[in-house]
């Protein structure tokens, strides 16, 4: 047994320059765990709440007055019990009173402290001594939606490189990101090409133009390297769903037209990853689309499921997807996150562990993705808050080989 003997919470910056929560846990064996909560710009309405009504300062006050006194003295290895304490103190179903960001930062910092206390890397502490696979990196290359101003309607154009080693995939995705940037600068020679929240290129293209450029670069890399490389998209359809229609810059589509449009994109551009293609409550539409393209691509529910086991079960029962995006801060504790992950695996859903648009230097997501056996990890291509996770994957792979 090792006891929590100190707990602190503080306000720090995320990658957008906004305040977020960092929690620091100490044990009586001098082990320390520190975790920073990310924050999303594109959020599902069924996610836990980031903060209580009075904001981040209220979360910090609650931590000092209620959370810290309750967890100090607890066994650091009793993760489930400590996570339940967070639920009990909050008293709501969605962390509306203490904030999901405070909850997840506390939960992950406890797990980090426990792993350090026993002398294991976090992925081994979470996953045990079973055979652990490395996840395939999914990288954002061209961006729009809520992650960028004046970008595409579709939120993310992604690249997925299936190299033999995760380190090779990481560098391949970064090279493709760089080459797409060169192509865009050639296309817009008099325009300054910038990047969005997740360091994806932002340009005033329509969606199919962006997809054509990404696909042309991928085809070039495929011809030069013996690696399976495919494009993907995060449609983030809820962000432009209004009055029953999907409102693109150049068109408006009814639900059946949206499905037809996406089926054609999958076929024409060999899309192997299709995230949030329809609005977040359309389980029926997701089911229809999965029947049409589920044998060709991953149909990934993010806003549809929000890492919530109850919503995932509804999706499983209706065959609404074949993959799930898993974000720890969407659900609030590691215990709940792992519960949803296990449910997805039992249903043969592909699991994609994901960052948020507002990230930090904390690299725990890489450890968590490996620890729970995620098939994919979505964490950008470049940028310090993104590469902190990618570089940690490279270290883990080397550790596992040794």
CORKAZI-V700831 format. One record per residue. N is the residue number from 1. RES is the residue in one small letter. PSI is psi in whole degrees, -180 to 180 (999 if undefined). Layout:
n={N/N}
res={RES/RES}
psi={PSI/PSI}
//
This chain:
n={1/2/3/4/5/6/7/8/9/10/11/12/13/14/15/16/17/18/19/20/21/22/23/24/25/26/27/28/29/30/31/32/33/34/35/36/37/38/39/40/41/42/43/44/45/46/47/48/49/50/51/52/53/54/55/56/57/58/59/60/61/62/63/64/65/66/67/68/69/70/71/72/73/74/75/76/77/78/79/80/81/82/83/84/85/86/87/88/89/90/91/92/93/94/95/96/97/98/99/100/101/102/103/104/105/106/107/108/109/110/111/112/113/114/115/116/117/118/119/120/121/122/123/124/125/126/127/128/129/130/131/132/133/134/135/136/137/138/139/140/141/142/143/144/145/146/147/148/149/150/151/152/153/154/155/156/157/158/159/160/161/162/163/164/165/166/167/168/169/170/171/172/173/174/175/176/177/178/179/180/181/182/183/184/185/186/187/188/189/190/191/192/193/194/195/196/197/198/199/200/201/202/203/204/205/206/207/208/209/210/211/212/213/214/215/216/217/218/219/220/221/222/223/224/225/226/227/228/229/230/231/232/233/234/235/236/237/238/239/240/241/242/243/244/245/246/247/248/249/250/251/252/253/254/255/256/257/258/259/260/261/262/263/264/265/266/267/268/269/270/271/272/273/274/275/276/277/278/279/280/281/282/283/284/285/286/287/288/289/290/291/292/293/294/295/296/297/298/299/300/301/302/303/304/305/306/307/308/309/310/311/312/313/314/315/316/317/318/319/320/321/322/323/324/325/326/327/328/329/330/331/332/333/334/335/336/337/338/339/340/341/342/343/344/345/346/347/348/349/350/351/352/353/354/355/356/357/358/359/360/361/362/363/364/365/366/367/368/369/370/371/372/373/374/375/376/377/378/379/380/381/382/383/384/385/386/387/388/389/390/391/392/393/394/395/396/397/398/399/400/401/402}
res={x/x/x/x/x/x/x/x/x/x/x/x/x/x/x/x/x/x/x/x/x/x/x/x/x/x/x/x/x/x/x/x/x/x/x/x/x/x/x/x/x/x/x/x/x/x/x/x/x/x/x/x/x/x/x/x/x/x/x/x/x/x/x/x/x/x/x/x/x/x/x/x/x/x/x/x/x/x/x/x/x/x/x/x/x/x/x/x/x/x/x/x/x/x/x/x/x/x/x/x/x/x/x/x/x/x/x/x/x/x/x/x/x/x/x/x/x/x/x/x/x/x/x/x/x/x/x/x/x/x/x/x/x/x/x/x/x/x/x/x/x/x/x/x/x/x/x/x/x/x/x/x/x/x/x/x/x/x/x/x/x/x/x/x/x/x/x/x/x/x/x/x/x/x/x/x/x/x/x/x/x/x/x/x/x/x/x/x/x/x/x/x/x/x/x/x/x/x/x/x/x/x/x/x/x/x/x/x/x/x/x/x/x/x/x/x/x/x/x/x/x/x/x/x/x/x/x/x/x/x/x/x/x/x/x/x/x/x/x/x/x/x/x/x/x/x/x/x/x/x/x/x/x/x/x/x/x/x/x/x/x/x/x/x/x/x/x/x/x/x/x/x/x/x/x/x/x/x/x/x/x/x/x/x/x/x/x/x/x/x/x/x/x/x/x/x/x/x/x/x/x/x/x/x/x/x/x/x/x/x/x/x/x/x/x/x/x/x/x/x/x/x/x/x/x/x/x/x/x/x/x/x/x/x/x/x/x/x/x/x/x/x/x/x/x/x/x/x/x/x/x/x/x/x/x/x/x/x/x/x/x/x/x/x/x/x/x/x/x/x/x/x/x/x/x/x/x/x/x/x/x/x/x/x/x/x/x/x/x/x/x/x/x/x/x/x/x/x/x/x/x/x}
psi={139/133/139/122/-2/146/131/151/141/165/127/177/144/-175/-16/-1/10/153/142/178/135/135/139/126/136/146/167/-6/13/21/147/141/129/132/143/133/134/179/144/148/-41/102/145/143/-14/6/161/158/138/-48/161/174/-33/4/-166/-36/-33/-39/-44/-38/-43/-39/-48/-41/-29/-45/-54/-47/-29/-35/-23/129/-10/153/123/-24/-5/66/-46/-42/-43/-41/-35/-34/-42/-43/-42/-45/-41/-51/-1/-179/-6/28/37/-19/-33/-19/130/-30/-40/-42/-47/-36/-39/-47/-47/-37/-34/-46/-40/-44/-40/-44/-44/-35/-38/-6/32/149/153/-37/-33/-36/-41/-37/-12/-168/37/170/120/134/157/136/155/127/134/124/137/124/-46/135/161/-142/-138/-2/-5/145/135/25/-160/164/-49/135/-38/135/119/156/141/111/122/70/170/-31/147/-34/-40/-40/-41/-48/-34/-45/-41/-39/-40/-41/-46/-44/-37/-40/-42/-42/-42/-38/-31/-38/-33/71/-24/13/140/117/119/-172/157/-162/-36/18/23/150/141/120/154/60/157/169/-42/-32/-42/-41/-37/-42/-47/-45/-38/-39/-43/-44/-39/-43/-38/-39/-22/-18/147/64/137/118/131/153/158/166/142/103/-37/51/-28/-27/-19/25/121/128/40/7/157/112/97/172/-36/3/164/133/136/169/-50/-34/-38/-43/-47/-43/-44/-36/-42/-39/-43/-45/-43/-36/11/42/127/3/118/100/138/57/-21/169/160/-12/6/70/-37/-46/-41/-42/-43/-45/-39/-38/-35/-37/1/-22/-11/-25/162/125/108/126/120/-77/-27/-41/-31/40/25/123/-32/-43/-36/-43/-39/-40/-39/-44/-28/8/46/-13/-179/9/158/138/134/116/117/-41/-5/-26/-22/-28/156/-37/-46/-39/-47/-36/-46/-40/-45/-42/-43/-44/-39/-30/7/28/140/136/132/108/132/147/-177/166/-34/102/-173/-179/-9/128/15/-29/-38/-44/-42/-44/-43/-43/-37/0/35/136/-31/157/128/108/35/180/-37/176/133/-41/-21/-45/-19/-37/-43/-43/-33/-36/-42/-42/-43/-44/-43/-41/-44/-37/-37/999}
//
